[in-house]
Amino acid sequence: MTVPVPFLLGAAALTLSTAMQSPARAQSAPAPQIALSCAGCHGVGGAGEGSVPRIAGYDRQAFVDNWSAFRANARPATIMNRIARGYTDAEVAQLATYFASLR
């Protein structure tokens, strides 16, 4: 039996989304797709890695404010100032809500 490609892609996205969850959220809603891009630097579920800060549990408004500062080059960064420009305000709000919900 051949499995349709859209089904396989959806299953892969669900698997990645589940991997982004913290253990405390394992029974909750999965991470939004957009949060998956943060894992490359900030780690699974925003846990932080090495010198990259933890964003899980970060205050929602502080997240939005810091993102705005990165966009405006008002906050020093190695790459976030460039990354921040690629997201809409609605996407930033979604990320802020998601990461604030993690503990």
N, C-alpha and C positions, 0 to 999 in steps of 0.2 A: 504494500500500500504506500502511495506517495503522499507525503504531508505537504500541504500548501506552504509556500514561502512566507506569506503574511502570518500564518500561525506560528511558524518557527521563530520569526522575528519578534512576535509578541511574547512568546515564551521566553526568549532570551532577555527581553526587556524586563519581564516580570522577575526573572532570576536575578538580574543586576539590581533591580529595585529592592528586592528582598535583602540582598547583600548589604545595601546601604542602611538598613535599619539597625538601630542599637538593640541590644538584647531586651531592654525594657519595652521596646515598641514592637516586638516580634508578633504580637497579636493585634496590632493596630493597622491603620491604613499604610500602604507602602509609600516609599519616598516618591515625590513627584519626579518625573523623568528629568526635569531640568537640574535637579540636585545631583544627579549622577556625575555631571561634569566637575563638580567640586571635589569628588573623591580622589582624583589624581594627585592633588596637593594636600588637601585637608584630611584625607583618610576616610575610611568607611564610616558613614554616619557622622562625619564632621568631627571625628575624635582628635584630629590634629596629629601631626607626625614631625618629629625633630623640631626644627625651628619654626615650622608652620603652625599657627595657632589653632586651637580647638574652636570650632564654631558651633558645636552642639551645645544647646542650652544658652546660646548667646541672646542677650536682650534684643527683642525684635526691633525696637526703634533705634538702638545703637547700631544694629546691623545695617539698617537703611541709611543712617547718617554716615557711617563709615564707608559704605558703598558710594554714596554721593561724593564724599571727600576723595575717594580713589578716582572717580570719574573726572573730577575737577583738578586733579594733580595737587590737591591740598594735603594729601596724606602720603608720606613716603612709601614707596613700594618697588619691588623688583619687577613684578608682572601684573599685579592686581589692577593697577591704573589702566592697563591696556585691556584686560579682561572685562573690567567693569563697564566699559563703553559698549560692549556687545550685547548688553541685556536691557530690555525695556523696564520701565518703572513697575509694570505689572509683574514681570518675572522676578524682579528684585523683591517685591512684596511677598510673592509666593515663597521664595527662598528664605526670607526673613521669618515668615510664619512657620515654615517647616523646621528650620534649625532651632528656633526658639522653643519648639515643642519637644525637642530631644533633651534627655537628661543624662 
